[in-house]
Amino acid sequence: MPNQGCRKRLSVSNKTVVQTQYVTFSDDITLKSGARLGPVTVAYETYGQLNTEKSNAILILHAFTGDAHAAFYHEGAKDPGWWDAMIGPGKAFDTNKYFFICPNVLGSCKGTTGPMSVDPKTAKPYGLTFPVITIEDMVDVQKHLLDHLGIKKLLSCAGGSMGGMQAMTWALRYPEMLHSSIVIAACHRHTAQQIAFHEVGRQAVMADPDWKGGNYYGTTVPASGLSLARMIGHITYMSWMSMEQKFGRKLRDKDKLGYDLSKDFEVQSYLEYRGKSFVDRFDANSYLYLTKAMDYFDLAEGRKLGEVFQDVKADLLVISFTSDWLYPSSQSQEMVRALKANDVDVSYVEIKSDYGHDAFLVEFEDQTRVISNYLAKVQKERVLGRNL
Amino acid sequence: MPNQGCRKRLSVSNKTVVQTQYVTFSDDITLKSGARLGPVTVAYETYGQLNTEKSNAILILHAFTGDAHAAFYHEGAKDPGWWDAMIGPGKAFDTNKYFFICPNVLGSCKGTTGPMSVDPKTAKPYGLTFPVITIEDMVDVQKHLLDHLGIKKLLSCAGGSMGGMQAMTWALRYPEMLHSSIVIAACHRHTAQQIAFHEVGRQAVMADPDWKGGNYYGTTVPASGLSLARMIGHITYMSWMSMEQKFGRKLRDKDKLGYDLSKDFEVQSYLEYRGKSFVDRFDANSYLYLTKAMDYFDLAEGRKLGEVFQDVKADLLVISFTSDWLYPSSQSQEMVRALKANDVDVSYVEIKSDYGHDAFLVEFEDQTRVISNYLAKVQKERVLGRNL
């Protein structure tokens, strides 16, 4: 009765405590732009046990503002990692079966080298002297991490949103290094509208006088600009419907309209809250660099998607959500068609959800069913099958 | 051969010149909030001839940042009014047949009293001492204008977006005063997402240090905040598809990516251009007041839409556009269902378009066919029919 076992494990009151680990690569890495960057530190966490054949490793790839802490608890923490509902014993990403590595991406501010890191050449934070990075550069740094861990081939890599862009890039950039890739709520290139929403976010940050050309470290951070950028982003992460269900025209601590310019509606103060709390956990320059990396994301780069996908050797699982209007299903479907045309073994699931782009962080039940079955199939067909 | 006649008229090289007129109502008006405001000046234009029975008057209601100059040319101007393609001899709103009045709305900055107008009590611009206004208040001021012009009953009123909200409000607030109303790309209430987009626009304006609590008149205007607000708005006015068709990933004066934080893509500089040029033509405080008026827009206000529509006496034409995601067709359809349930004579047309919310300012051919036929029908059934 595996289900009962699973339930039991989920109900234990002892919290499993995990720690973020760090590794520093002292040699410079060459970025897609041609610029060189080094040393590069990578923050990462691991969950589960790597088997002796090192054939059960899965790379977990986080989204825009995520971090290495995907699951379980940090010492003394109230809340678990950002995808804890998906990673753990008996969960979609089953730590009883697989070994997971979740690295913080290059350019972020959560332990991996980024614009707020200290440049050893100047002993000051990089700020805008940090080179512009791409999704490919993030993946290259992850490759260094796998080399460091002695993992030659991944059972899978998986991520939503920007994590999905990395998962797709892995399949193209290191085709021999993975059996499968799980691409959730993502795309194969950023569209004009996606670039436009990022651009207004960046303009909000840079218009804040406290941004000071990116040299705000050790002084007041550009809180109002970064908060506004996050508010804009947050609207795009929710759907029309989820906003309507959650807020509609509900008033905020009021029984009638104020007839002034203050906040009347709950949705206004919710956005403000989300904006302000974001400032406490994220760096404004990382906001600029990571949005830019996504805007640069374009697998085909002027070629035909079909041509680009010729080199894909992994099996793919593509998941999209019906109400995601930021990375709409149509983009996933375009990708799936081009993969199928290249005889890539691709499964596509569109999950019905009202949660918009955020669905990949909310719709656990459907994702769990799809992903756990998929991983079992990949292991059976591509790992165990080959050993038979 | 009416079509040929029409073409001839459209091709004449002599531009018809029109002037904005002004009328000031010296008595205070009472606003929905209970506040009083006066004197109120209204800027308006008229086109065509009012017939002796005064039965051919149509009120043209502009959108958010529009003005009284809907058609023809101002003296020496290169460009015509904002809906010139729709208003004129032989056009959708045919100036050979009907008499049009287009007033600038209360709270705007285009001649009608608004926050940048001088408060006679202080001899200074109102700024934030201007009272918060509603769509209902705009309509009430328009009613004063019609009284002033001696028009007791409108053949129709018509507008897109915020103009459509006014057109809907006319049908409820002065049911005896109009035969029909044409509601384009609008809604019966602002949703959480619509409020949210307005909120981030307002926050962008108010975060600009040059806004100075609204007291910037005579000093530097909050250009960067207002520009950013417009950029955000502009994304919502276009569709995913129209942005993709117009810009896609086209680079701006570059043959490759810059790998820096500057603008690489055309869509970035286009948005910046739209933002900056908006600052030259619109007042930041009006931006706050008019977005607030729209956010307050809710015809039902806690009651059932069906109840509210019981008093409608006008015929209605509701038009929406397939790719309009800011005021989606579903909102128009909800309105149409409630109107039909109350036996209101309502026609609904969903026009196929890739232009998003902007479609009402772009899709002239389909709108012309629908509106010109509709107005002929209303005149025949409700005006001429009654005289027989």
Interface residues (C-beta under 8 A of the other chain):
Chain A: K32 S33 G34 A35 L128 P131 V132 R189 H190 T191 A192 Q193 I195 A196 F197 E199 V200 R202 Q203 A204 A207 D208 P209 S224 G225 L228 M231 I232 I235 M238 W240 M243 E244 K246 F247 G248 R249 L257 G258 Y259 D260 L261 K263 D264 F265 V267 Q268 L271 E272 L288 Y289 K292 D295 Y296 D298 W325 P328
Chain B: K32 S33 G34 A35 L128 P131 V132 R189 H190 T191 A192 Q193 I195 A196 F197 E199 V200 R202 Q203 A204 A207 D208 P209 S224 G225 L228 M231 I232 I235 M238 W240 M243 E244 K246 F247 G248 R249 L257 G258 Y259 D260 L261 K263 D264 F265 V267 Q268 L271 E272 L288 Y289 K292 D295 Y296 D298 W325 P328
